[in-house]
Amino acid sequence: MSRTVFTLLLGLMVSATVTAAPSWGVEVHDRLAVPSGAPTKAVAITLDACGGAFDASLIETLIDLRVPATIFVTKKWLDRNPAGTAMLLAHPDLFELEDHGTSHVPAVIGTGRRVYGIAAEPDAAHLEEEVSGAAQAIRSLTGRAPVFFRGATAIYDAQSMQIIRSMGYQVAGFSVNADAGATLSEAQISARLRAVQPGDIVIAHMNKPAGSTAEAFAATLPSLLAKGYRFVTLSGGRLQPA
Ligand SMILES: [Zn+2]
């Protein structure tokens, strides 16, 4: 990131907004707050590492192109993927590790509630453990405490949002769902990436190498760079409601 872009981004505002999901839940949508008239085309790539495997090809593309990304890791993913973890840690200038939970349990509270088929947390104490377990793992690996949290499924309820924020975290939303959980085709993901606008926060997945996410990023990022887009991590910018 150039010093100019970095300086501009330091002046941005923070907040988060919500839009409808389940009747009791919300999906947080954010964009980077880019000052009007600022000569920057900043976009943030966020990659979730929910569980499962390591998409080395996707990360290698980002390394080759010197494109930074904010990586939302679970403790479960870190424990299962030591080689992937080592590759991320070898590039602290590019990859910022943030909190995606300990065991990838949705950050909603209520026995019997399910999000996309995954059972919710039974109570507040379990949610706090979900947030703090991954944070401790990240801090012990990097020496840096995460400042952003994104729950599994990116759905929250009012109580869970309040708890997460009271623990000192910003809930990290997004504005472009690039790969729908790594289920989309390369052409579909590429189309969504080509359509990004300055200030967008992109979400994609780096835990499903059998998907087409890596291929789409490799095919699309060079043209975005050629168009003047510059990629930033979330802590290098500020969030505002999308
Ligand atoms: Zn996830």
Residues whose N, C-alpha, C, O or C-beta is under 5 A from the ligand:
A	BS01	ZN	D48 C50 A152 T153
